[in-house]
């Protein structure tokens, strides 16, 4: 082929490509020029507020980004802009799967502008696409509400998102749906909650479950209409699979189903439907859905990668797990902080253990708990092997508590240190597990083992007491030849405070989950013992929030 013919062929090919590009471009782009759209974008973004339909856009998120590109549109001047807009509409209409509210976004406003041809409508479409992509990603990754705004006691470090990288990535992909799916939290707890949400919404769509009317406690051997309703209720939640739901007989199979339900809800599993069990049964599915959404929001604040091996403490469930490879290898009961001394919610890294620890009584406990008692009887410290120390000349000196005028000591100016030496009555027991943090919270043993038999275990001053601390210690050192079970026993018998560093720092996650599905698929619900669900629920749902755990702490004392 001659050079001239080749040049002519290339020119024809380019012309065909241009015509094809124009044909694929949205009609709106053909009707309005880029300068017109850019001028409209600039006018909108330099105003004090930016509103499209009923959606007030947070313009500070996108103003600088557009300004740096001379307010040129990001989407509407592209051949694939219309397709990406349609894909975003599809995603936003399905955000309910993630526990988000479609009404918070603008799928209808976006859909209504696709194909419109004025510079105003095209500018608005461009703004909506940019704003809603960022909003959706931010809500997925960091939650719909700031943790501290919902609950002042939450100290959660949210992810720093690169908005520029998000937008550049979104415009570069062929399938925007797949790109946005990559921002869904990847931790397994969130994933299982996501599936659970879909299941419970299916139950709602089918009419929900019936309530069990008031009356005397239901138990095996009884026969009445309330038993038939109980059967229906348990069948719908999967506690009574494959059983006849029309029967009015309370048989052994129904007893087992009630026990299974009770275990899933943290109740005494005696198989009797008393007041507390009936209250849990009668929580509407819609309330449980809100509870699931609340917990999904919490898990959006958590890391995607919890660690190959980590400790997970669920404050609301009074439980601890050591998870390795995604499976819980150890499960233990724990005692947590009293409602007025709540155990905080945060993540840390455990670095060492102390055997035969001393207990330096926190000043807050010394002032609130010990000072009133010392004013009445200074000898109480000797009974607990607690010494009174004061500092002077860079040294600590012991003080005779009987010689202190405790009535003159004031809270807020406590001049002493109270220290409990190692021993059988030490409040920390024989071992404590340290993950340094701003709250001075740690895991530890306790001489009061009888408290672990209680179902509501809110007895500490904020730290976490562990049911089987030596088993936990031996497990953490299972691969360390320097700290064999025999070595640990030897150190404990010696009675001297001894530090033992872990071979590698271990992630520790203190969480507050009132609903979760375990790796075994079992769905669990717990009461809102600290009222954290109520705070977050009000932030997410406003007046529409309905607590799934009214009177939680008090009601757990009865069946």
C-alpha positions, 0 to 999 in steps of 0.5 A: 500500500502506498504512503498516500493510500495508507495516510488516507486509510488512517484518516478515514479510521480516525474519522470513523473513531470520532463519529463512533465516539460522538455516537456513544457520547451522551446526548447532553454532551452534544447539546452543551459545551464543556465551557458552559458546563464548567462555568455552571460548575464554578458558579455552583461551587463558589456559592455558600451552599450547593443544593440539587433538588432536596440534596444539600451537598457538602461542597467542601468535599469537592470544591477544591478538586474541581477548582484544581481542574478549572471546574471542568466536569468529571463525568459528563464529557466522557464517552462512558459517563452515562453508563457510569451514572447508570451503574451508580444509580443501581448501586445507590438503590441497593445500599440497604444491603449495607445497612445504609439508607437509600434516601440519604443519597440521590439515585432518583436525582441522578437517574432523572438527569441522565440524558438531559441536555442543558448545561445546568442539568449536566453540571448538576449531574456531574456534581451529584455523581462526584458527591454521592460516590464520595459520600457512599464510600465514606459511609461504607468505610467510616460509618454514617455518623462520627463515633464521638458524635453518637457516643462521647465515650467512643475513642475510635480512629477513623480511616483517612480516605484519599478522595482524589484517589477515589474519584480518579479510580472511579473514572478509570474503571469500566465497571463502577459497581465492582469498583465500589464493592471494593470498599465494603468492609472486609472483616468477617464479622461485618460480612456475616451481619450483612447476610443476617440483615438480608435474612431478617428483612426477608422475615419482615417481608413475609409478615414477621413473627407472632408475639407470645401473649402474657400469661404464666410461664410456659414449660414442657407438658403444657398444652394451649394456644400460646404454645402454638404461637411459641412454636410459630415464633421459634420456627420463623427464627430457625430455632425450631426447624422442621417441626409441626408449628400448629401443635399446641403441645409443649414437648421435649423438642420444643424445650430444646428449641427454647433452650437454643433460643435462650443460649443465643440471647444470653439467657438462662437455658432452662427451657422455660418461657418466663418473663425475660425469655418472653420479652426476648421472643417478642422483640419485633423483627423490625427492632432486630433489624435496627439492632443489626444495622447499629452493629454493622455501623460499629464494625465499619469503624473496625479494621478490615484485618483484625490480625492473623491471631488476636484477642476479641473481647465482646463487652456486651456478651461478657466473653473473650475469644482468642481467634487464630486463622479466623477460628476461635480457639479459646472462649472464656467468660469475663467480668466487665466494668459496672454501668457507671465505670464502663469498660471502653471500646477500642483496639490495642496491642498486647505486649507483655504479661505480669505474673504475681502483679502488684496493684497500684490502686487508681486514684479514682478508685482510691478516692471514690471507693477507699476514702469513705471507708478509711474515714470510718476504719483505717484498718481495712487496708491491712485486711487486704494487704494494701500499703499506704505510700507517699513520695519524698526525695524521689523515693516512696515511703510507707505511711501508717494509715492509722496516723493519717487524718483521713477526714482532712483528705479531699477527693481531687487532692489524694496525696497517697498511693495505695499499693496491694502487694502480690498474694492470694487476695490481690485484686489482679490475681496471679497474672495480668495481660498488658496492652498499654493504652490511654485508659489504663485498662488491661485483662487480669485474674481475680480472686473472686471466681464466683462472679463468673457464674453470674449471667450479668457480669458488670462488677469491675471498675473498668478492667476485664477479669478473665475466667481462666487466666492461666490457660490464656497465658499458656496459650499465648506462650505456646510457641515460646520455649522460654515460658513453658507451663512448668516455668510459669508455675515456678514463677507463680509459686515464687511470688515475685512480680515478674514481667514476661514479654510476648514473642510478638505483639498481639492485637486486642479488640475490645468491642461492643456487639449486641448482635453477631453471627459466629464462624459457626453460623449461630446468630446471637443477640445480647442486651444493651447493657451500657446503653450504647445501642440506644445512643447510636440508634438515635444518631442513625434513626432519630425518632424512628429508633426502637430499642430492642433491649428496654430494661435490659440489665434489670430484666436479665435477673429473671427468666 
